[in-house]
Amino acid sequence: MRTWRDRFADGGLDALADRRRCGRPRRFTPVQVAEVKALACQLPAETGTPLSRWSCPELAREVVARRIAGSISASTVRRWLRRDALKPWQYQSWIFIRDPDFRPKAARIKDLYARTFEGVPLGEGEYVISSDEKTSVQARCRCHPTLAPGQARAMRVNHKYRRGGALAYLAAYDVHRARIFGRCEPSTGIVPFMALVTQVMTIEPYASAKRVFWIVDNGSSHRGQAAADRLTKAFPNAVMVHTPIHASWTNQIEIFFSVVQRKVVAPNDFTNLD
């Protein structure tokens, strides 16, 4: 405070302005920084650039081509984008919700996970099964043996392989009892799916259960009311509940399949289907 007071006493208001600083003055204005960030938030195709995604060097070249700045380095662009956590070179896949009944269908499944159906809590003797198929699990027989990991070296899997066939893995997951039932079949279809249902529904506690809810997606093996009727005809205490269209991610069995893919299937090095 003493410094500012003395400066004001010596020179008035003008003395409170910033004095000339050492070092190079700023080369870019806040407007230029904002324009670069705005460009990074556009798809390259929208700007007429034949690229799928921006990288920092390409953004720097585009900034110069548009005369936003006379010259700029990729590292400067990267530093600006980092401040706002902008990463235009990354992308994620997503699915647009197409089912007009998405909310009620998804809510019904969420309620079942919370042991409620149509507003009524599930009681003793009522179970929830999440089921689906993992299609085309291939046996790729590598042309050279896989090398175990070593110091500063990841596991090495030979790129070349011969096809050893493929199987479909069908699984059912008891949501509240954390039990997995599964089987391998040559392919998917109504018959393999009903074989899985029979495998589960003919053992206790499901055989004598009051109700067993089967959460499935809209795949051809269990699509529509015909599949629900077929299930109930085979097992009167079974109730089929479909996920919304293109929303199989609401089915908890997909979490299990993800674990199987990461911990068992990948990197897909099998000598045969057995």
N, C-alpha and C positions, 0 to 999 in steps of 0.2 A: 504494500500500500504506500509506503514511503516513497518508493521509486516513482510511482504514477502521480503521487501528489506533487513531488518536486518537478516532474516534467510539466504538469499542468501549470504550476506556478511560474515556470520559466517561459513556456510558449503557448499557453492557452489550450483550446480544444485541438488545434492542429498538431500539437506535440503528442497527443495520445494515439495518433495513427501509427501503424506498424512502420518501423524503420527498415531500411534496406537490409535484407538478410544476405548472409554469405551462401555460396553454393549456387548451382544452376537453377533458374526459375522453372516453374512447371511448364512442360511442353504441351500438355493436353488440358482442355477445359472440362468442367463438369458435364457440359452438354455433349462433348465428344465421347466421354466415358459412357454416358447414358445411351447414346446412339449405338455404340459398340455392343452394349448389353442387350439392347432391343433387337439388334441384328442376330445375336446369338439365340434369341428366343423365337426366331422364325425358322420354319422349315426351309432348307436350301431351295427346294422346288418352288416355293412361293416367291423367291427372289430371282428365279430364272437361272440358278446355278445348278449344273448337272452333278449334284452330290446327294447322297442319302442323309448324311449327317455332317455337322460342322466339326472341324478340329481347330485348334488354336492357330496353326500356321495358315490354314485356309481362310479363317476369319480375318487374320491380319492382312492377307492379300486382298480380300474383298473390301476391307475398310479403306485400303489405299485406292482400289479401283473405283470406289464410290466417292472418293475425295472427302471422306469423313476426316481423314488425317493425311498429311503429306507422306509420313512414314511411321511405321509402328512395328514392334517386334512381337513374335509369338509369346514370349515370356511376359511381356506387358499385358497382353490380352488375357493370358492365363491368370495373372495376378488379379486383374479386375474381376474376372469371373469367379475366382475363388472367394472373393469377399462376399458374394451373394449366393455361394454354393450352386453356381450354374455349371452344368456339365452337359453341353449339347451333343457330345460324342457318345453319350450313353443312351440306351433305350430300354423300355420294358414292354412286354406284350400285355394286352388286356382285351377283354371281350365286352362288347356293348350289350347291355341287357335288352333282349328281344322279347322275352316272355311278358305279355301284358299282365299276367297273374303272378309276377315274380314275388311281390311282397307277401301275399297270403301263403304261397307255397313255401317260400323260405322261412316265414314265421312258423309254419307248422313243423318244419324240420327242427328249427331252433327250440321249439317247445318240447319236442320229443327228446332232444338232448338234455333238456332240463326236467325230464320225466313228467311231461304234461301233454295231454292230447285233447284238443277241442275244449280247452279251459278246465279240464278235469285232471287232477294229479293221477299218475299211474300208480297202481297198487301192487300188492304182492302177486306174483305169477304173471306179470306183464314185462316184456323185454323189448329192447330196441336193437335191431341188427342193421349195420351199415354194410352194403355189399356192392361189388363191381368186378369187372374183369380187367386184367392187365394183358393187353393183346400183344402178340408177336414178340415174345421174349426169345431172342435168337441165341443160338449156340455158335459162337464164332471161334473156330479152331485156329489159333495163331500159327503161322508158318514157322516161327522160331519161339523157343521157350521164353516166357516172361522172366525178366531179371528183377530180383528183389531189390528194394531200396538200399542205398548205402550212404556213406558220409557225403553230404552235399550233392546227393543224387536221388531223384525221385524214382519210383518204380518205372521200369521201362517195358512197354507193351508193343510188340511188333505191329506195324501198321497193316501188313498183309495177312489175310486170313482166308480160310475156306469155310463155306457155309455148312453148318452141322444140323440144320433144321431149325424149327421154331415151335414154341408151345404157347398156349394161353394159360395164364395163372388167374384162377377165380378165387376170390376170398370173401369171407364174411366176418365182420368184427362186431362183437357184443359190446356196445358203447359203454354200458355201465358196469360190466363185469370184466372188461379188458381181456377178452378171450378171442383168439383168432382161429378161424377154420378155413382151410384152403385145399385146393386140388388143382392139378395140371391136366389140361385137355389139349388134344390136337388143334382145336379151334374153338371159337366162341359160338354161341347160338342158344336157342331155346332149350334143347336137350342138355347141353353141358350146364346151363344155369340151373335148370330144375334138378340136376344131379347134385349140385351144391346145396340147393334148398333141402333136398331129401337128406343129405348128409347131416345137416344141422337139425332139421325138424324131427328126425327120428330118434334123437337122443334127449336125455333129460338135461335141464329142466324144460326144454322147449316142447317136447312131445306132449306133456300134460299142462302146458302153460295156458293161462286164460287167453292172452293175446300176445302175438309176436309181430312187431312192426318191422317190415323190411324196407329200408330206405335205399332206393336205387335211382340211377339216372335214366335218361330216355333213350338208351341204346336199344338196338333192334332185338336183343335177347329178352327185354322186359319193358317194352314200350306200350303205353296206352292202357285202356281199360281191359282189353283182351288179356294182357299179361296179368293184370290184377285179378281178373276172374279165374284165370288158369291157376294162379297161386292159391286162391281161396278154395277152389274146387279140390285141389290136391291136399290142402291142409286148411280146414275150416277156421283154425285159430290164427292163421297168418293174414296180415294186412299189409298190402303194398302201398308205399308212399313214395311218390315221384318227386325228384328235385325239379326246380324250374328248368326250362329249356336252356341249354348252354350254360348251366350252372352246376356242373358236377362237382365243382370245388366246395359246394356246401355239404358234400358227402364225406364223412370223416375217414372212410376207407382210403381216400386219396392220400391222406397223411401217411398211412401205413405203406401204401405203394411207393411213396416218395422215399421212405426209409429203405425199403427193399431195393429200389433202384440204386441208391447211393451206396449202400453197405453190402449188397449181395451181387447185384447184376453188373454194375460198372466195375472194371472196364471191359466187361463182356469177354472173358477169356475162359472158354469151356471146351473140353475135348469132345463132348457129345451131349445129347439131350438128357442123359441120366444125371 
